[in-house]
Amino acid sequence: MAFVCDIPAVPTTQTDDDAVRITRWDFAPGAVTGWHSHGWPYFVIMLTPGILRVHNGTAHDVMNGSDHPIAFVEIEVKRPDRLVMLPEG
């Protein structure tokens, strides 16, 4: 069951190419992404501290459980072989 909320989180695509899709998500308090799934491996970097409530699974729903706005960047890796490795040091 999805979270009960009529406030949508706001996605802003930063980059979408053959290697990665980078999306910034902005959430008002209680905002949700709505049920969705990812076609590629992904990770999230929080831009503001906060509480994320997640209905887990292949398809999932994410909610801002904080009493303040939060934001994160989601990076989906479409083609790991196309990523450029930076030299160490």
Buried (B, 14 or more C-beta within 10 A) or exposed (E): EEBEBEBEBEEEEEEEEEBBBBBBBBBBBBBBBEBEEEEEEBEEEEEEEBEBEEBEEEEBBBBBBBEEEBBBBBBBBBEEEEEEEEEEE
